[in-house]
Amino acid sequence: MAKYGKKSQEKVKEVMEEMKEGKLKSGRSGKKVTNRKQAIAIGLSEARKEGDKVPPPKKKGGKKAASKKSASKKSASKKSTSKKSASKKSTKKAAPKKAASKKKGAKKAAKKSSSKKR
């Protein structure tokens, strides 16, 4: 049994002729279509809208599921490193306490420099 109906084939043929004449334009941007595959996709899309026999478009969802899994693994490893950096931050916070024994002007300078580091 054929995947595409006669009307859908005719529609693609019409669109291809439009493209060759330079009259076919993209729906969203309105730019002139020069790519053969894009012209075929437009023809099939128009045929689907008219109700002709055309298989549904291919979905690109297969790769996203795999990338989400690897992303969750990466975030788990990042969480463990963030715990390490949290302990380092606590040691850095102890340093301004030592600066408390200095004069008032030195305290202000220390506060400014610590706020810039963050």
N, C-alpha and C positions, 0 to 999 in steps of 0.2 A: 504494500500500500504506500502511496506517495506521501511524503512529509508535507509538501506545499501544494496548495490548490492552484488551478489555472489562473484564477483572478489575481492571486497573490503574485504569481510569476509575471503576469502582465503589468501589475503595479510596479514591481521592481524594474521592469524594462522601461516603463515610462519615466521613472525617477532617474534611471541611468542616462536616458536621452536628455533629460533636463540638465543633468550634471555636465554632459559633454557640450551642451549649448552654452553653459555658464549661467543658467537661470536658477539652479537649485541652491537654496540658502538654508542655513542651519536655523532651527526653530528658536533656540534660546538667544544666541548672539546675533543672528541675522547675517553672519558672514557667508561668503560664497564657499560651497563645498567643493573640494578638489580631490578628496580621498575616495577611492572606489569603494572600500569597505564601509565607510561612513554613509555613502549614498545607498548602498544595499540595506544597511540598518534602517535608514529613514524610510525606504520603500516597504520593508517588512513591518515597521511600526505603523505606517499608514494603513497597510493591509489588515493588521490586527484590529485597528480602530473601526474599520469597515466591516469586520466580522468574517473575513476570509480565513481559509484553512492555513494557519501558520503555527508551528510549535512555539511554546512560550520561550522567552529569552533565557539565556543561561544565567545562573546566579553565581556570584563571586564569593559566597559565604564560606567556602571550605577552608581558605587560608586564614581567615580571621580567628577561628576557633583555636587553631594551633598557636597563633601568636599570643592569644590571651593566656594560654597555659604557660608559655615561656615567660610572659610578662609577670605572672604571679610568682613564678620561681625566682625571678630577678628581684621582685619586691621583697620576698622573704629574706634573700641574702642582704638586701639593703637594710632591712630592719635590724639584723644582727650587728651590722656595722654602726648603725645609729646608736645602739646601746653602748658601744665602745666609745664613740665620740661624746656621749653624754657624760661618761666618767671623766673624760679629758676636760670637758667644760667645767666640771665641778672643781678640778684642780686650778683652772684659770681663774675662777671666781675667788679663790682664796688669796690670790695675789693682790687685788685691790685692798684687802683688809690690812695687809702689811703697810700699804701706802697711807693708812689712816694716821699713823704716828707722825707723818710729815706735816709741814705747815699747810694752812688753808689754801694758799695759791697752788701748791703742788697737788692738793686733792682735786681741785677743779681741772687741772691739766690732765690728771690721771683719768677722771671721769670722761672728759672729752675724747681722749685717745681710745678708751675702752668702748665708747659708743660708736666711734668710727669703725672699729674692727667688726662689730656686729653687722 
